Each structure stands twice: as C-alpha cells, then as structure tokens.
Amino acid sequence: MKTNECIQALETERAGDWDRAHRIVQEIDTAEAAWVHAYLHRVEGDLGNAAYWYRRAGRPECRTSLEAEWQVLFDALS
C-alpha cells in the first residue's frame, strides 16, 4: 500500500536517512507522496522544489515548523 510507504519515508527521514526517504517517495505518484516529497525538500532547505511538490499535492506551502508538519503528515497518513 502506498500510504505505508509514505509513512516509511517519514520514519526513515526522522531516523536520519533523508536520501533513502526521498528515494521511497520519488517512486510513488499520489497526492500523499507528493506532500511527503514537499516536506522532504523543505527539510533539505530547497523551498523552490518544495513549492513544486506542494502544488503537485494540491496543498498550500507549509509555514509551520518542520516538526509540526511531520506530525500532521504522520497523523493524516496513519
């Protein structure tokens, strides 16, 4: 299930492996994965790329803390 992979990507990023988390969501073509993808680029500091992925996800650009967005994402996907 793609949602489980999105959760796996979030948990992988939280564990410190951004590259692996990015590889996981890169292969999934859903709005949820695009949202996680946006979050990951925000973590990376690439706000232009994050903005692209927020648009793909159909979501506004996030202005909260990274921790708050992580929790909202995790809760939405769980």
Secondary structure, 3 states (H helix, E strand, C coil): CHHHHHHHHHHHHHCCCHHHHHHHHHCCCCHHHHHHHHHHHHHHCCHHHHHHHHHHHCCCCCCCCHHHHHHHHHHHHC
